[in-house]
Amino acid sequence: MKKVFNYLFIIILIMGVLYIINNNDNIKENNNDINILNTAESNQDDVIYFAKGMNKEDYLSAINYKTQIINKKKEYQKILYNFDQYLDYKELENIYYNLNNSNIVNLEIIGKSVDNRNIYSIVIGKGNKTIMFEAGNHAAEFANPLFITKFIIDLVNNYEAEDKDIINLLNNYKIVVLPVVNPDGYNTLITGVNTIKNKDLFIYKNRNLIDFNYYKGNLNGVDLNRNMPSQNSGLHFKRYNLLNTVVLKPSINKMEYYAGKYLGNEPETKALIFWHNKYYQNIFAYITLHSSGRVIYSSKPNLSDELNDLSNKCAQIVNNITGYRILGSDYEEVGEGNDGTTTDFITELLSGYNFSKITGRLSYHKYDKKINKLKYKVCVINIETLESYTNDLNIIKNEYYDYNLEKVFMDLIKQY
């Protein structure tokens, strides 16, 4: 009888612990110290959702993705590239594998694209001071993968040539690069629609309707820069109408933003979620590169003044070198359907937001309430290179040298 009582006591105890866990507002899932909220914003009635949130299991699966570390196979050979030819995605991959032969570089596959291409993260340097660069989110903005690839080629070439300044830099800093978020879109722009492997994908089926020189999305027609599960993505405040650029179906137009039916559902987005969560607690800057108008976005009006002040200092570094115009908070929409960018997501992580399994988004108490703190002291900016989209290599090359983008990247690294 005593043994039966003991068993019953243990069962009741376990059930009680499970009850507490399942009803705690701050559940820590797995071993990643990721907080999963059982709560949502207190003013749910003030918003209208037009995209469904991300499933909790999918979010945790993205964070716990098992990456593939690429082994070094050969001695490093100097790489030569100076915007003298178009590089398809396979050629970019070959460059990244060659860079990986240096002992200062580590190459990792962090996910797959819709059309089953590898998505890479490249880590250069051994230091504790970490900066992140992201490029190639929008298909037609293929200049930025070339810009950041050219920069890291020269960086590693100089390291291997025993340049003392570069050796010292890379012993003190860690430069984390996601050079092409959207490899399918990039490759389609370079090599043509017939190189899409899966002919059942939305973009291939609608190939005759699309001007690929201006196309933004992935091969499912989703704008990856609207698919991140940030607090305000896939919704708008009731007092606002949707912006006329926001659409509710897969997009074939350069000026349309489709967040997807489900946030975080695209494989490229899941790779970004993994990448952000892996590094955000240990960085001093996050730089994303796009191509529209030689401007710099450096403000989040719904987030803290501290974040915006830090970000403006980074923007000023870029402005001093390039003359690119800094755009303040007046140029950022919140709650009009245009949220869900990579900078929305990373800044909310940095501000202490956690994932809500109720909304399927990052969450923080109340919609449309300005947060007054920044948990991690990081600057976050979006640099829009080039005057407009172009596939002219001469224009791309001139942008890199005339606006001294190498110095821009280097000074952003050295600021800390």
KEZA-497399 format. One line per field, with one value per residue (C-alpha): residue number from 1; x, y, z. Coordinates in steps of 0.05 Angstrom, whole numbers. Example, Ala and Ser with C-alpha at 12.3 -4.5 7.8 and 13.67 -1.06 7.14 Angstrom:
% KEZA-497399
seq	[1 / 2] $
xx	[246 / 273] $
yy	[-90 / -21] $
zz	[156 / 143] $
% end
This chain:
% KEZA-497399
seq	[1 / 2 / 3 / 4 / 5 / 6 / 7 / 8 / 9 / 10 / 11 / 12 / 13 / 14 / 15 / 16 / 17 / 18 / 19 / 20 / 21 / 22 / 23 / 24 / 25 / 26 / 27 / 28 / 29 / 30 / 31 / 32 / 33 / 34 / 35 / 36 / 37 / 38 / 39 / 40 / 41 / 42 / 43 / 44 / 45 / 46 / 47 / 48 / 49 / 50 / 51 / 52 / 53 / 54 / 55 / 56 / 57 / 58 / 59 / 60 / 61 / 62 / 63 / 64 / 65 / 66 / 67 / 68 / 69 / 70 / 71 / 72 / 73 / 74 / 75 / 76 / 77 / 78 / 79 / 80 / 81 / 82 / 83 / 84 / 85 / 86 / 87 / 88 / 89 / 90 / 91 / 92 / 93 / 94 / 95 / 96 / 97 / 98 / 99 / 100 / 101 / 102 / 103 / 104 / 105 / 106 / 107 / 108 / 109 / 110 / 111 / 112 / 113 / 114 / 115 / 116 / 117 / 118 / 119 / 120 / 121 / 122 / 123 / 124 / 125 / 126 / 127 / 128 / 129 / 130 / 131 / 132 / 133 / 134 / 135 / 136 / 137 / 138 / 139 / 140 / 141 / 142 / 143 / 144 / 145 / 146 / 147 / 148 / 149 / 150 / 151 / 152 / 153 / 154 / 155 / 156 / 157 / 158 / 159 / 160 / 161 / 162 / 163 / 164 / 165 / 166 / 167 / 168 / 169 / 170 / 171 / 172 / 173 / 174 / 175 / 176 / 177 / 178 / 179 / 180 / 181 / 182 / 183 / 184 / 185 / 186 / 187 / 188 / 189 / 190 / 191 / 192 / 193 / 194 / 195 / 196 / 197 / 198 / 199 / 200 / 201 / 202 / 203 / 204 / 205 / 206 / 207 / 208 / 209 / 210 / 211 / 212 / 213 / 214 / 215 / 216 / 217 / 218 / 219 / 220 / 221 / 222 / 223 / 224 / 225 / 226 / 227 / 228 / 229 / 230 / 231 / 232 / 233 / 234 / 235 / 236 / 237 / 238 / 239 / 240 / 241 / 242 / 243 / 244 / 245 / 246 / 247 / 248 / 249 / 250 / 251 / 252 / 253 / 254 / 255 / 256 / 257 / 258 / 259 / 260 / 261 / 262 / 263 / 264 / 265 / 266 / 267 / 268 / 269 / 270 / 271 / 272 / 273 / 274 / 275 / 276 / 277 / 278 / 279 / 280 / 281 / 282 / 283 / 284 / 285 / 286 / 287 / 288 / 289 / 290 / 291 / 292 / 293 / 294 / 295 / 296 / 297 / 298 / 299 / 300 / 301 / 302 / 303 / 304 / 305 / 306 / 307 / 308 / 309 / 310 / 311 / 312 / 313 / 314 / 315 / 316 / 317 / 318 / 319 / 320 / 321 / 322 / 323 / 324 / 325 / 326 / 327 / 328 / 329 / 330 / 331 / 332 / 333 / 334 / 335 / 336 / 337 / 338 / 339 / 340 / 341 / 342 / 343 / 344 / 345 / 346 / 347 / 348 / 349 / 350 / 351 / 352 / 353 / 354 / 355 / 356 / 357 / 358 / 359 / 360 / 361 / 362 / 363 / 364 / 365 / 366 / 367 / 368 / 369 / 370 / 371 / 372 / 373 / 374 / 375 / 376 / 377 / 378 / 379 / 380 / 381 / 382 / 383 / 384 / 385 / 386 / 387 / 388 / 389 / 390 / 391 / 392 / 393 / 394 / 395 / 396 / 397 / 398 / 399 / 400 / 401 / 402 / 403 / 404 / 405 / 406 / 407 / 408 / 409 / 410 / 411 / 412 / 413 / 414 / 415 / 416] $
xx	[0 / 57 / 90 / 25 / 19 / 91 / 76 / 13 / 52 / 105 / 52 / 15 / 81 / 99 / 30 / 37 / 104 / 77 / 18 / 63 / 107 / 49 / 17 / 78 / 79 / 154 / 168 / 240 / 240 / 298 / 368 / 370 / 343 / 287 / 227 / 160 / 102 / 33 / 8 / -7 / -13 / -67 / -100 / -112 / -177 / -138 / -107 / -129 / -87 / -78 / -24 / -25 / 29 / 85 / 73 / 112 / 141 / 164 / 197 / 235 / 253 / 283 / 324 / 348 / 366 / 425 / 475 / 529 / 600 / 640 / 708 / 771 / 801 / 857 / 909 / 882 / 890 / 884 / 816 / 810 / 745 / 732 / 661 / 687 / 635 / 567 / 571 / 515 / 500 / 544 / 603 / 589 / 588 / 656 / 684 / 656 / 686 / 753 / 750 / 736 / 805 / 834 / 842 / 809 / 744 / 689 / 633 / 566 / 502 / 445 / 387 / 358 / 320 / 252 / 288 / 336 / 398 / 444 / 442 / 509 / 536 / 608 / 647 / 713 / 757 / 772 / 754 / 698 / 673 / 620 / 585 / 533 / 524 / 463 / 452 / 413 / 344 / 309 / 321 / 335 / 382 / 438 / 492 / 496 / 518 / 573 / 592 / 598 / 632 / 684 / 696 / 708 / 750 / 798 / 797 / 817 / 867 / 902 / 901 / 933 / 985 / 1003 / 979 / 992 / 934 / 884 / 913 / 905 / 834 / 812 / 844 / 800 / 735 / 687 / 651 / 589 / 562 / 499 / 516 / 453 / 388 / 349 / 394 / 338 / 318 / 391 / 406 / 342 / 361 / 431 / 418 / 345 / 279 / 296 / 348 / 291 / 293 / 222 / 176 / 116 / 137 / 94 / 146 / 162 / 88 / 80 / 146 / 115 / 84 / 146 / 201 / 258 / 302 / 257 / 230 / 237 / 209 / 229 / 203 / 138 / 123 / 136 / 176 / 224 / 233 / 160 / 157 / 196 / 151 / 162 / 108 / 72 / 83 / 23 / -25 / -46 / -75 / -150 / -140 / -97 / -114 / -65 / -12 / -28 / 38 / 16 / -18 / -52 / -30 / 37 / 69 / 94 / 105 / 167 / 125 / 83 / 98 / 68 / 83 / 59 / -1 / 39 / 96 / 163 / 138 / 190 / 254 / 297 / 261 / 274 / 348 / 346 / 310 / 364 / 420 / 391 / 380 / 450 / 487 / 443 / 464 / 537 / 539 / 552 / 522 / 475 / 479 / 431 / 443 / 388 / 387 / 340 / 361 / 427 / 394 / 403 / 345 / 367 / 304 / 248 / 194 / 162 / 227 / 274 / 310 / 373 / 368 / 355 / 413 / 462 / 435 / 440 / 514 / 525 / 485 / 529 / 591 / 561 / 537 / 605 / 638 / 584 / 538 / 479 / 420 / 399 / 324 / 294 / 232 / 185 / 203 / 185 / 114 / 90 / 23 / 6 / 21 / 93 / 127 / 163 / 232 / 297 / 313 / 245 / 258 / 330 / 315 / 257 / 302 / 353 / 298 / 278 / 217 / 198 / 159 / 85 / 52 / -14 / 2 / 58 / 101 / 150 / 110 / 116 / 55 / 18 / 13 / 31 / 66 / 136 / 186 / 235 / 292 / 345 / 368 / 430 / 468 / 471 / 463 / 419 / 417 / 392 / 439 / 405 / 462 / 454 / 406 / 360 / 359 / 409 / 442 / 497 / 564 / 598 / 548 / 555 / 631 / 630 / 584 / 632 / 692 / 662 / 624 / 681 / 639 / 701 / 716 / 643 / 645 / 713 / 695 / 630 / 672 / 724 / 675 / 672] $
yy	[0 / 47 / 32 / 49 / 114 / 132 / 120 / 162 / 218 / 218 / 219 / 277 / 314 / 306 / 328 / 390 / 408 / 399 / 443 / 498 / 494 / 494 / 554 / 596 / 660 / 652 / 581 / 566 / 514 / 466 / 488 / 554 / 598 / 618 / 648 / 625 / 668 / 641 / 712 / 763 / 839 / 867 / 907 / 850 / 883 / 943 / 903 / 865 / 804 / 789 / 736 / 679 / 675 / 624 / 559 / 552 / 484 / 513 / 572 / 526 / 479 / 538 / 559 / 488 / 475 / 428 / 465 / 434 / 459 / 457 / 425 / 456 / 414 / 452 / 505 / 575 / 604 / 678 / 696 / 749 / 786 / 858 / 861 / 838 / 784 / 762 / 707 / 656 / 624 / 564 / 610 / 647 / 581 / 563 / 629 / 615 / 546 / 574 / 627 / 572 / 542 / 600 / 586 / 653 / 632 / 584 / 566 / 538 / 517 / 547 / 526 / 511 / 554 / 538 / 509 / 470 / 513 / 521 / 584 / 601 / 638 / 659 / 676 / 713 / 728 / 701 / 760 / 771 / 836 / 812 / 848 / 818 / 834 / 810 / 817 / 788 / 788 / 816 / 779 / 838 / 872 / 826 / 880 / 873 / 800 / 822 / 881 / 841 / 783 / 830 / 859 / 792 / 766 / 825 / 818 / 744 / 755 / 808 / 764 / 707 / 756 / 770 / 842 / 860 / 909 / 857 / 802 / 847 / 865 / 793 / 772 / 823 / 821 / 769 / 787 / 744 / 748 / 720 / 740 / 715 / 706 / 690 / 646 / 624 / 695 / 716 / 657 / 667 / 739 / 720 / 656 / 659 / 627 / 560 / 546 / 540 / 466 / 457 / 476 / 474 / 535 / 598 / 641 / 591 / 581 / 657 / 669 / 704 / 757 / 778 / 828 / 793 / 854 / 884 / 823 / 822 / 757 / 685 / 631 / 625 / 698 / 718 / 780 / 751 / 820 / 819 / 746 / 753 / 741 / 808 / 839 / 880 / 836 / 809 / 858 / 931 / 975 / 987 / 1061 / 1051 / 1022 / 975 / 1011 / 1005 / 966 / 910 / 852 / 789 / 741 / 720 / 778 / 787 / 862 / 898 / 947 / 895 / 866 / 798 / 774 / 703 / 666 / 645 / 685 / 649 / 595 / 605 / 563 / 625 / 660 / 601 / 606 / 680 / 664 / 613 / 662 / 720 / 678 / 648 / 715 / 772 / 770 / 780 / 832 / 907 / 921 / 891 / 916 / 897 / 917 / 934 / 975 / 1034 / 1106 / 1114 / 1123 / 1095 / 1073 / 1080 / 1087 / 1045 / 1094 / 1040 / 1022 / 1057 / 1123 / 1087 / 1039 / 1096 / 1138 / 1079 / 1064 / 1137 / 1137 / 1078 / 1113 / 1175 / 1133 / 1112 / 1183 / 1213 / 1168 / 1161 / 1220 / 1171 / 1207 / 1186 / 1175 / 1183 / 1156 / 1196 / 1149 / 1085 / 1058 / 1018 / 982 / 996 / 926 / 939 / 908 / 842 / 861 / 830 / 895 / 894 / 824 / 833 / 900 / 868 / 811 / 862 / 900 / 838 / 816 / 742 / 695 / 688 / 622 / 660 / 710 / 670 / 732 / 767 / 801 / 856 / 874 / 921 / 941 / 1012 / 1028 / 1055 / 1012 / 1051 / 1002 / 965 / 900 / 892 / 955 / 946 / 991 / 966 / 999 / 985 / 1014 / 1024 / 1024 / 1048 / 1099 / 1044 / 971 / 955 / 895 / 938 / 914 / 980 / 1018 / 966 / 970 / 1046 / 1046 / 1003 / 1047 / 1116 / 1111 / 1074 / 1017 / 979 / 1036 / 1038 / 965 / 971 / 1033 / 1001 / 943 / 986 / 1032 / 988] $
zz	[0 / 17 / -50 / -87 / -47 / -67 / -140 / -136 / -101 / -156 / -211 / -177 / -168 / -242 / -264 / -219 / -249 / -320 / -302 / -277 / -339 / -387 / -353 / -342 / -383 / -396 / -418 / -436 / -491 / -504 / -486 / -524 / -469 / -517 / -482 / -510 / -485 / -469 / -472 / -526 / -532 / -487 / -544 / -594 / -616 / -644 / -702 / -763 / -784 / -858 / -850 / -799 / -746 / -744 / -709 / -644 / -665 / -731 / -695 / -648 / -705 / -743 / -682 / -671 / -744 / -750 / -794 / -837 / -825 / -889 / -879 / -907 / -964 / -998 / -988 / -997 / -1067 / -1080 / -1109 / -1163 / -1175 / -1195 / -1222 / -1290 / -1299 / -1275 / -1223 / -1220 / -1153 / -1166 / -1180 / -1116 / -1079 / -1108 / -1082 / -1013 / -1012 / -1034 / -979 / -930 / -943 / -903 / -829 / -814 / -848 / -827 / -876 / -853 / -889 / -848 / -891 / -959 / -1008 / -1039 / -1099 / -1055 / -1059 / -999 / -957 / -927 / -867 / -872 / -808 / -817 / -757 / -688 / -643 / -594 / -626 / -675 / -733 / -781 / -855 / -893 / -969 / -1027 / -996 / -1057 / -1122 / -1167 / -1118 / -1140 / -1135 / -1059 / -1058 / -1106 / -1061 / -998 / -1034 / -1064 / -995 / -960 / -1019 / -1010 / -935 / -936 / -993 / -951 / -889 / -928 / -956 / -883 / -881 / -809 / -803 / -829 / -785 / -724 / -746 / -755 / -689 / -654 / -695 / -721 / -786 / -797 / -868 / -900 / -971 / -1007 / -969 / -1032 / -1076 / -1123 / -1138 / -1147 / -1193 / -1235 / -1247 / -1270 / -1310 / -1330 / -1310 / -1342 / -1288 / -1237 / -1219 / -1192 / -1249 / -1203 / -1165 / -1170 / -1205 / -1259 / -1274 / -1279 / -1314 / -1374 / -1330 / -1292 / -1307 / -1271 / -1274 / -1220 / -1184 / -1108 / -1079 / -1073 / -1120 / -1081 / -1095 / -1022 / -1003 / -953 / -923 / -901 / -879 / -813 / -752 / -719 / -675 / -729 / -790 / -827 / -794 / -793 / -739 / -748 / -753 / -815 / -883 / -915 / -956 / -1030 / -1040 / -993 / -1029 / -1002 / -1056 / -1087 / -1121 / -1193 / -1187 / -1162 / -1122 / -1086 / -1017 / -1002 / -931 / -946 / -920 / -858 / -828 / -823 / -870 / -924 / -917 / -929 / -872 / -826 / -842 / -823 / -757 / -741 / -760 / -720 / -657 / -661 / -660 / -636 / -563 / -580 / -635 / -636 / -706 / -757 / -828 / -884 / -956 / -1006 / -1070 / -1077 / -1076 / -1038 / -971 / -901 / -856 / -784 / -741 / -712 / -686 / -643 / -609 / -561 / -570 / -548 / -607 / -655 / -627 / -635 / -705 / -726 / -707 / -754 / -808 / -798 / -812 / -879 / -894 / -881 / -933 / -986 / -978 / -977 / -944 / -874 / -868 / -799 / -765 / -810 / -867 / -828 / -827 / -768 / -767 / -840 / -866 / -887 / -826 / -822 / -846 / -823 / -785 / -752 / -726 / -703 / -668 / -630 / -608 / -585 / -548 / -508 / -546 / -541 / -586 / -570 / -587 / -586 / -641 / -675 / -674 / -628 / -574 / -522 / -479 / -525 / -599 / -616 / -551 / -557 / -519 / -477 / -469 / -509 / -478 / -522 / -544 / -620 / -680 / -737 / -805 / -876 / -929 / -996 / -1047 / -1120 / -1148 / -1173 / -1193 / -1248 / -1280 / -1311 / -1283 / -1299 / -1257 / -1201 / -1204 / -1203 / -1143 / -1103 / -1119 / -1127 / -1062 / -1027 / -1001 / -979 / -930 / -909 / -889 / -857 / -816 / -792 / -767 / -734 / -698 / -636] $
% end
